[in-house]
Amino acid sequence: MKISEIKERKVIHRPTRYFDESGQRIYHAYEYHLPYNPGYKGNETERLFAKWIDMLPFGLIFYFLLHKVIVISILLSIPCVIIAGTITEWSWGTTLGKKIFKIKVLDDYGNYPGFLKSFQRNLLCLANFSPVFSEHTTRTIAMGRRTGTRVNFSMHMNNTICKTYIVKESKIPEIRDLLKYQGDQNLLL
C-alpha cells in the first residue's frame, strides 16, 4: 500500500428545500472518497526557514574559519546542504532545520526516502526557490482597502517528482496505521 493510494472518507451534508414534521430542515448526505493528504497547511514557510537553518552552520564555517566573503560563503554552503541533507534524510528522515520544526520526509511507502531519492529531492530543491507572486487585498478601518503583492515560494515540485511527502512527526503513526489498515482491507478484497 502507498500513501498516494490511501482514500479518506468524507461525508458532506447538503441542505434541501424540505422540512420534516417538526420543522427541521432535511439534509442529504453525500459520501466521497478523496485522496488522503498527509501534509499540512503553511509548510512552505517552515521549509524555507528550515533550509536557511541548514545553510547557517556551513555559511558560518566558510565565513569565519575559511575567511570567505559572505556571498561566497552562502553559495558554497548550498552544495554542502544538498549533501548533508541527503545523508540525514536518508538516515533519520530529517535535517537540522526540519528537526527544529518537527518535520520529517517520507516516501510513498511511509519510510524515509532512499539515498538516491533523497539526493534527487535535494537537487530539485534548488528549483523550488522560484517565487510565486500573488495579489491580495486587505481592509482596515483606518486605511480602507489596500492592494498589495504577496510573495510565496512554491516548495512542492521536488516532492511531486520524487513522490515524497513532508509531514509533521506527530502524524507519522497515523500515516503508518492507515497504510497498514488499508493494506489489510485490500488483502481482504
Steps between C-alpha positions, in 0.01 A plus 500: 500500500620851418414838650382615156245214499344578840144627473330707767124472550323837517129546561348831402148597610324729257175673594190447290195721458292261709418480872378214716187498722675683786630777273859377480674534165566174315857440389635263238824323584756463223794268553831557322825305504770762453878452482664525842720805549773431759641851475394808690415857418775760509792261465667713231610766748627244751690317226658823377618589852619141552713527186656825626568338838670211318717747307598706805772272649669450165482871418655586836778246450587644159478858627685479833734203462584521130468882478279509191277793407142459632349455151759236411440332837127474426563367150751242625259386772238396242679184378590417861133520598403278206750232604432526875123513439518187287686305766285613793167454318609153393608408854251680725239647265582855603767771499602744774255766380218251452568355846447843656158524330424130576473410130589166341530385139323177401492313172181358348527186715521691830876448547788744493610560141786294358838657432443563126146629550619731778785625281258566213264684741779719631628583151151595388459729802712754313216542251249539783619846589314656209272763650127506425354850508134550583287804557309536825261757643468596866238716666562702812289768661779758505652438157198375307563254221863431410630280219848354515717227360576187700800277431476126570756236422372190327664214688316201353666414169776283648247303707265454205774368272658275764167387650601605849297674770585761763314410820503596865670246728180460699309385190733211408327238722163593347641465148657164575176377660304609191750324274470181704119519535427575134761245395318237710165609350637451149619151592147409616352607167 
